[in-house]
Amino acid sequence: MCGRYVLYGPDARLIETFDIRDLPGLPPRYNIAPTADILVVLRGASGERIARTMRWGLVPAWAKDPAIGARLNNARAETVDSKPAFRAAFGARRCLIPANGFYEWQAPAAARGRKQPWYVSPSDRPFFAFAGLMERWGPREAPLYTACIVTTDANALMAPIHDRMPVILARGTWSAWLDPATPVADARALLRPAPIEGMQAWPVSLAVSNARNEGPQLIERAQAAQP
């Protein structure tokens, strides 16, 4: 799963990396949690890339209550094209979710121990691009735009920490992922664990476990908690 991530920019690098014209006004954030507003990159009608803000937690168009989105912050790659909550978005409304890194919690060795948070980030580029899905819910005059992150099995770097990780798309696949004309089978083939090359991870403070905590100190290397 992916329940927290980081995006602090800088804005100029975001614009350059994702080939977008401008950005919505979001501050640097080091502890983004579900239901927060997040930055999403999508494909415009003319093929251009557009950045916009959406709520993290997918609300399917057919949902009666948008509160369902709080439980749909992740979509499993194995079932994304079959589960009713995600199937339509996967076929036609795919997006990129930029991140400087993400957190995952390692289970303690002892039964009474505390989970240890780790920060995972790129070592050879400024951003990850998570595979995302997006939806529009509600009346046309006041729609709610939401998104979720697709997850897959952990790679060798992540496996000692957690059994799942976000799908991190290679830059050369972004256009195909965003294009609704890409066959579903081809889009599904992109949903695989990222290679460990270009990734790094280290333990961070337990403070990140509280979603109210914020600031660059959260991604600093810390001594792992005792099991």
C-alpha positions as CSV (number, residue, x, y, z in Angstrom):
1,M,0.0,0.0,0.0
2,C,1.0,3.7,-0.1
3,G,-0.5,5.7,2.7
4,R,1.9,8.7,3.0
5,Y,4.1,10.5,0.6
6,V,6.2,13.7,0.0
7,L,6.1,16.4,-2.6
8,Y,8.1,19.5,-2.0
9,G,9.3,20.4,-5.5
10,P,11.0,22.6,-6.5
11,D,8.3,23.9,-8.8
12,A,10.6,24.6,-11.7
13,R,11.8,21.0,-11.7
14,L,8.3,19.7,-11.6
15,I,7.3,21.9,-14.6
16,E,10.4,20.7,-16.5
17,T,10.2,17.1,-15.6
18,F,6.5,16.5,-16.3
19,D,6.3,18.9,-19.3
20,I,3.5,21.0,-17.8
21,R,2.9,24.7,-18.3
22,D,2.1,25.7,-14.7
23,L,1.2,24.4,-11.3
24,P,-1.8,24.9,-9.0
25,G,-0.9,26.5,-5.7
26,L,0.1,23.7,-3.3
27,P,2.8,24.3,-0.6
28,P,5.7,21.9,-0.1
29,R,4.4,18.9,2.0
30,Y,6.4,16.2,3.8
31,N,3.5,14.1,5.1
32,I,0.7,13.9,2.6
33,A,-2.1,11.6,3.8
34,P,-5.3,10.3,2.2
35,T,-8.2,12.8,1.8
36,A,-5.6,15.6,1.3
37,D,-5.5,17.7,-1.9
38,I,-2.7,16.3,-4.2
39,L,-1.0,17.3,-7.4
40,V,-2.1,15.2,-10.4
41,V,-0.8,15.3,-14.0
42,L,-3.3,14.3,-16.7
43,R,-3.5,14.4,-20.5
44,G,-5.5,17.2,-22.0
45,A,-7.9,17.1,-24.9
46,S,-5.1,18.0,-27.4
47,G,-2.5,15.7,-25.8
48,E,-0.8,18.3,-23.7
49,R,-0.1,17.5,-20.0
50,I,-2.0,19.4,-17.4
51,A,-1.4,19.7,-13.7
52,R,-4.4,20.1,-11.3
53,T,-5.4,19.5,-7.8
54,M,-7.5,16.5,-6.8
55,R,-8.5,14.9,-3.5
56,W,-6.6,11.7,-2.6
57,G,-9.1,8.9,-2.4
58,L,-11.0,7.8,-5.5
59,V,-14.8,8.4,-5.5
60,P,-16.3,6.3,-8.3
61,A,-18.9,8.2,-10.4
62,W,-21.6,5.8,-9.3
63,A,-20.9,6.3,-5.5
64,K,-23.8,7.5,-3.4
65,D,-21.6,9.0,-0.8
66,P,-18.1,10.6,-1.4
67,A,-17.0,9.4,1.9
68,I,-16.1,6.1,0.2
69,G,-13.0,7.8,-1.1
70,A,-11.3,7.7,2.3
71,R,-11.0,3.9,1.8
72,L,-10.0,4.0,-1.8
73,N,-6.6,5.7,-1.7
74,N,-4.9,2.7,-3.3
75,A,-5.9,0.3,-6.1
76,R,-4.1,-3.0,-6.4
77,A,-2.5,-3.6,-9.8
78,E,-3.7,-7.2,-9.8
79,T,-7.4,-6.2,-9.8
80,V,-7.5,-2.7,-11.1
81,D,-9.1,-3.7,-14.3
82,S,-11.8,-5.9,-12.7
83,K,-12.9,-4.2,-9.5
84,P,-16.0,-2.0,-10.1
85,A,-14.5,0.9,-8.1
86,F,-11.5,1.2,-10.4
87,R,-12.3,-0.5,-13.7
88,A,-13.8,2.5,-15.5
89,A,-11.0,4.9,-14.4
90,F,-8.3,2.4,-15.4
91,G,-9.7,2.2,-18.9
92,A,-10.1,5.9,-19.6
93,R,-8.8,8.2,-16.8
94,R,-5.2,7.3,-15.9
95,C,-2.9,10.0,-14.4
96,L,0.5,10.6,-12.9
97,I,1.0,11.5,-9.3
98,P,4.4,13.2,-8.8
99,A,6.3,12.6,-5.5
100,N,9.8,13.3,-4.1
101,G,9.4,10.1,-2.1
102,F,7.0,8.0,0.0
103,Y,6.9,6.4,3.4
104,E,6.3,2.8,4.4
105,W,6.1,1.1,7.8
106,Q,8.1,-2.0,8.7
107,A,6.5,-4.4,11.0
108,P,8.4,-4.9,14.3
109,A,10.4,-8.0,15.0
110,A,8.8,-8.4,18.4
111,A,5.0,-8.6,19.0
112,R,5.0,-5.6,21.2
113,G,7.3,-3.4,19.1
114,R,6.4,-0.3,17.2
115,K,6.3,-0.2,13.4
116,Q,9.4,1.6,11.9
117,P,8.7,4.2,9.2
118,W,11.1,4.3,6.2
119,Y,11.5,7.0,3.6
120,V,11.9,5.8,0.0
121,S,13.1,8.2,-2.6
122,P,14.8,8.4,-6.0
123,S,18.6,8.4,-6.0
124,D,19.1,9.4,-9.6
125,R,16.3,11.8,-10.4
126,P,14.2,14.4,-8.6
127,F,10.8,12.7,-8.7
128,F,8.9,9.5,-8.8
129,A,5.8,9.3,-11.0
130,F,3.2,7.1,-9.4
131,A,0.6,5.4,-11.6
132,G,-2.7,7.0,-10.7
133,L,-6.4,6.8,-11.5
134,M,-8.8,9.7,-11.4
135,E,-12.6,10.3,-11.3
136,R,-15.1,13.1,-11.4
137,W,-18.1,12.8,-9.0
138,G,-21.1,14.9,-8.4
139,P,-23.0,17.5,-10.3
140,R,-21.4,19.1,-13.4
141,E,-21.6,22.6,-11.9
142,A,-19.7,21.5,-8.7
143,P,-17.8,18.3,-9.4
144,L,-15.4,16.6,-7.0
145,Y,-12.2,15.4,-8.6
146,T,-10.4,12.5,-6.9
147,A,-7.5,10.2,-7.5
148,C,-5.8,7.1,-6.2
149,I,-2.4,5.4,-6.4
150,V,-1.9,2.0,-8.0
151,T,0.2,-0.4,-6.0
152,T,2.0,-3.6,-6.8
153,D,4.3,-6.2,-5.2
154,A,7.4,-5.0,-3.5
155,N,10.7,-5.0,-5.3
156,A,13.9,-6.3,-3.6
157,L,14.6,-3.0,-1.9
158,M,11.1,-2.7,-0.4
159,A,10.5,-6.4,0.4
160,P,12.2,-6.3,3.9
161,I,10.1,-3.2,4.7
162,H,6.6,-4.0,3.3
163,D,5.1,-6.4,0.8
164,R,3.5,-3.7,-1.4
165,M,4.8,-0.5,-3.1
166,P,3.4,2.2,-5.5
167,V,3.7,1.5,-9.2
168,I,6.5,3.9,-10.2
169,L,6.4,4.5,-13.9
170,A,9.6,5.0,-16.0
171,R,9.6,8.3,-17.8
172,G,9.4,6.6,-21.2
173,T,6.1,5.1,-20.3
174,W,4.3,8.2,-19.1
175,S,2.7,9.2,-22.4
176,A,1.3,5.7,-23.0
177,W,-0.1,5.5,-19.5
178,L,-1.8,8.9,-19.8
179,D,-3.2,8.2,-23.3
180,P,-6.8,6.7,-23.0
181,A,-6.2,5.2,-26.5
182,T,-3.6,2.9,-25.1
183,P,-5.0,-0.6,-25.0
184,V,-6.0,-1.8,-21.5
185,A,-3.6,-4.8,-21.9
186,D,-0.7,-2.5,-22.7
187,A,-1.5,-0.2,-19.8
188,R,-1.8,-3.2,-17.4
189,A,1.6,-4.4,-18.6
190,L,3.1,-1.2,-17.1
191,L,1.9,-2.2,-13.6
192,R,5.0,-3.9,-12.3
193,P,7.5,-3.4,-9.5
194,A,10.1,-0.7,-10.3
195,P,13.8,-1.8,-10.5
196,I,15.8,-1.1,-7.4
197,E,18.4,0.8,-9.3
198,G,17.7,4.5,-8.8
199,M,15.9,4.0,-5.4
200,Q,17.1,4.5,-1.9
201,A,15.5,4.0,1.6
202,W,16.4,4.9,5.2
203,P,14.6,4.9,8.5
204,V,13.0,8.1,9.7
205,S,11.5,9.4,12.9
206,L,8.3,7.9,14.4
207,A,6.9,11.5,14.2
208,V,5.8,10.8,10.6
209,S,3.3,8.3,11.9
210,N,1.1,11.2,13.0
211,A,-0.4,12.8,9.9
212,R,-0.6,16.2,11.7
213,N,3.2,16.4,11.8
214,E,4.8,18.3,8.9
215,G,8.2,19.6,7.8
216,P,11.5,18.6,6.1
217,Q,12.8,17.1,9.3
218,L,10.5,14.2,8.7
219,I,12.5,12.8,5.8
220,E,15.9,13.1,7.7
221,R,17.6,9.8,8.4
222,A,17.0,8.6,12.0
223,Q,18.1,5.7,14.1
224,A,15.7,2.8,13.7
225,A,13.4,2.2,16.8
226,Q,14.3,-0.7,19.0
227,P,12.1,-3.8,18.3
